[in-house]
Amino acid sequence: MRYRRPVVLFGDLERARDLPPEVATAKTVDEAVAFVQRHLARSAAAAERGGGFGPAPE
């Protein structure tokens, strides 16, 4: 989160209760793969526009 990168918790979702709401969860491999695909597509689109995730603001 500090480096503004997408994060997904896969597996034991009970661990997610103490995490920030920005952390996505995935109950299945398919959900985790879909998360990664969505964020790769967003990253590619941002790169085409000259943007991206970039470093965390100071």
Kinemage of the C-alpha trace (Angstrom):
@kinemage 1
@onewidth
@group {chain A} dominant
@subgroup {mainchain}
@vectorlist {calphas} color= white
{ca met a 1} P 0.000 0.000 0.000
{ca arg a 2} L 2.848 2.359 0.809
{ca tyr a 3} L 4.123 2.107 -2.752
{ca arg a 4} L 0.645 2.486 -4.266
{ca arg a 5} L 0.618 -1.001 -5.730
{ca pro a 6} L -2.529 -3.116 -5.929
{ca val a 7} L -2.679 -5.807 -3.263
{ca val a 8} L -4.914 -8.859 -3.079
{ca leu a 9} L -5.117 -11.268 -0.154
{ca phe a 10} L -5.685 -14.808 -1.338
{ca gly a 11} L -6.592 -17.698 0.893
{ca asp a 12} L -7.457 -17.316 4.562
{ca leu a 13} L -9.686 -14.247 4.394
{ca glu a 14} L -10.009 -14.161 8.172
{ca arg a 15} L -6.638 -12.362 8.109
{ca ala a 16} L -8.195 -9.530 6.076
{ca arg a 17} L -10.282 -8.148 8.915
{ca asp a 18} L -7.354 -6.069 10.251
{ca leu a 19} L -6.188 -4.846 6.851
{ca pro a 20} L -7.155 -1.545 5.228
{ca pro a 21} L -10.262 -1.714 3.026
{ca glu a 22} L -8.072 -0.979 -0.024
{ca val a 23} L -6.682 -4.519 0.196
{ca ala a 24} L -8.799 -6.692 -2.068
{ca thr a 25} L -9.580 -10.286 -1.167
{ca ala a 26} L -9.941 -13.370 -3.328
{ca lys a 27} L -11.555 -16.601 -2.199
{ca thr a 28} L -10.567 -18.528 -5.329
{ca val a 29} L -7.674 -18.671 -7.758
{ca asp a 30} L -10.010 -17.382 -10.475
{ca glu a 31} L -10.813 -14.288 -8.386
{ca ala a 32} L -7.112 -13.643 -7.772
{ca val a 33} L -6.304 -14.053 -11.474
{ca ala a 34} L -9.143 -11.682 -12.424
{ca phe a 35} L -7.775 -9.103 -9.958
{ca val a 36} L -4.299 -9.327 -11.473
{ca gln a 37} L -5.651 -9.119 -15.025
{ca arg a 38} L -7.736 -6.012 -14.199
{ca his a 39} L -4.772 -4.238 -12.666
{ca leu a 40} L -2.393 -5.210 -15.452
{ca ala a 41} L -4.884 -3.805 -17.972
{ca arg a 42} L -5.189 -0.563 -15.968
{ca ser a 43} L -1.418 -0.306 -15.690
{ca ala a 44} L -0.980 -0.831 -19.443
{ca ala a 45} L -3.628 1.804 -20.200
{ca ala a 46} L -1.973 4.255 -17.797
{ca ala a 47} L 1.430 3.602 -19.375
{ca glu a 48} L -0.017 4.384 -22.802
{ca arg a 49} L -1.254 7.709 -21.417
{ca gly a 50} L 2.148 8.379 -19.872
{ca gly a 51} L 1.031 7.650 -16.320
{ca gly a 52} L 1.234 4.666 -14.036
{ca phe a 53} L 1.156 3.826 -10.390
{ca gly a 54} L 4.371 5.701 -9.623
{ca pro a 55} L 6.019 6.126 -6.253
{ca ala a 56} L 4.061 7.017 -3.143
{ca pro a 57} L 3.752 10.733 -2.513
{ca glu a 58} L 6.012 12.161 0.197
